[in-house]
Amino acid sequence: MDITGLVIFLAIGAVAGWLAGTLMKGGGFGLLGNIVIGIIGAVVGGHVFSLLGITAGGLIGSIITATAGAVLLLFVVRLIKQA
């Protein structure tokens, strides 16, 4: 992965984390928190989408996949914290 790919990867993670934070709690988690949540969300979303047979290509598809995974991640974390 070259530097451009890394920057794009981190930017997608930041956008997805911010969107998920906004959808689930009303705000983001700071730049580093958004990136971490977005990257983990991308892994979760990619796995869930592949189980469902959904493939998302391109920049917008990657952001949607990462955001959906991050929202799912935050939902599960919220459930665990309430228990």
Steps between C-alpha positions, in 0.01 A plus 500: 500500500645833398456830685200601287320175578571543870366857502183389318459207742531731802267759345231237437541381858467854635189575293336168585578537871364855506182397316446204733559717807255758369237237424537309827581760762462845354869582457839371399777352712785728398724443200692201636188338647311545173783342303522200734123447505482544123779251432353238733159577347641440152614153605167422670296645213705317238449172681125550552447618142692200364284265709194664345647477151523877458801653328565872521757651266650843467549778749133548589449125540799481732367785713155340517646161595728651766221716640255210520761289676588782739132556585464128570816509712377796705159335543657181637734697729204697633310176569798353684550816709133499608511136612 
